[in-house]
């Protein structure tokens, strides 16, 4: 199974392509793509759509794991703008026929470290260990995308118990 993890952003989006075979995950590719901060919103959203479409065509993931947005009441405008970027990502994934899974940041952190409030450094070290990387993943946008993909892989590893009636 191929998983595409996305850390949505209007200026910087992190992405990670992870291959899951049984209980083993392998990082195939990870990086970021940026939009022109001086460009109009619609131009930036179009660039995100094109970049996501390229990733989807290149890697043909079975599942796209996207971090949910966290909206702080003091900064509603940020959440609205991020929602635009996330919406474009979800639409492109649906158009490509990929299954989309959304995870909260605390769920992702708990899945990888056992602590829903783990620091960025703890997350990066957990990813480094899990994937046997020589260094922690950088920048944080990449680490967040890898974490989303690994969280999704962990969810897929769980066996749902059979309930008897």
N, C-alpha and C positions, 0 to 999 in steps of 0.2 A: 504494500500500500504506500502511496506517495501522499504526503501531507504538505500543504503550503501554509505556513504560519505567517500572519500579517499583524504588524503593530501599526494601526492606521494613524496617519498624520496628514495635515494639510501642507506642511512644508517638507517634512521628512517622513517617509514610510519605511519601516524595517520589514524585511521579508526573510524567510528561511524555508528551504525545501528539505524535508526529512523523509528518508525511506524507512519504513517499518517492516521488519521481517520477524515474525513471531514476537519474542520479547526484546529484540534488539533494534535500536534506532541508529541510523547513520545520517550525518549531516551531508547533504549533497552540494548545497550552495546556500549562501546567505549574504545579505548586503542591504543597502538602502537605495532608495531613489528620492530625488529632490525635485521640488517644483520651484519655479522662479517666484520668489516672494514679492516681486514688484508687479507681477502679472495679475490680471483680473481674476476673480474667483472662478469664473467659468473656464478660463484657460487653464488654471491650475487643476481643476477637476478633470478636464479633458486629458491633461498630461498623466494624472493618476490612472485614469481609465486605460490609456494606451500602455502604460508601464505594467499594470496588472494583467491586461490582455496578453502582453508579450510573455509574462511569466506563466500564465495559464496555458498558452499555446506551446511553449517550450517544454514545460514539465508535466503537463496534463495530470494534475493532482486529482486524487480520488476525493480528498477532503480539504477544505480551506478552513483553517482555524483562525478566528479573528478575535482580538481582545475587545471586550465591551468597553464602551466609553464610561468614564467616571466624570460626573458633572458636579462641581462644587457650586453651591448656591451663590457664592460670591463672584463667580465667573461664568454666568450662563452663556455669554457670547462665545466663549471658547468652546463650550460643549456643542453649541449650534454649528459652529464652523467645522469642528471635528466630525460632527454627524454627517455633514455633506460628503466629506472624504470617505467615511465608513460606508455611506449609502452607495457611492460609486463602486467601491470594492465589492460589496455584497451583490450588486447588480451584475457586475462583470463575472463573478463566480457563478451566479445562477445561470447566466447566459451560456457559460461554458459547460454547464451540466454538472458542476462539482457540488458535493454535499457541503453545506456551510454549518460550522459549529461555532458558537460564540461562548466565550468564557470570561468571567470577571477576573480582574487582576488578583483579587484575594484567592480565588479558586486556583488560578495558575500557580501562584506562589505556594499554596498549600500542597498542590500536587507534586511540585518539585522538591520542596524543602520540608514539608510538614508544618510550615508556619505561614499562615495567610498574611502576615505582616513582615515577611522577610525583606531585608534591604536589597538594593540593587547589587551590591557586592556579594551578598550571600547567594543571590540568584545566579550571578555570573559564575561563581565557583561551583555551584551545583550543576550547571550546564556543562562546565569544563570537565567535571568528574564523570557525568553521565555519558558524555560523548567522547571522552578520552582526548580532549583537545590540549594542545601544548600550552595555550594561553586562554584566559577568560575571553569570551566574545565581546567585541567592542564594535561600534558604540552601543549605548544602552538600547537604542531602537532595534538593533540586530538581536541583542540578547532577549528582548521582549518578544520578538517574532519567533525565535527558536523556542522560547519557553511556551508560547501558545501552541506550537506544533507538538512539543513533547507532552504537554498537558493533554492534548487531544489523543496522542498515542497511548498515554497512560489510561485514559478513559476507555479506549478501544481494547485494552488488555484486561479490563475488569470483566468478570463473568457475572451476569445477572443471575441471582439465585432463582430456582424454580419454586414457585409458591404453590403449595398444595391446598386444595379447597376442601 
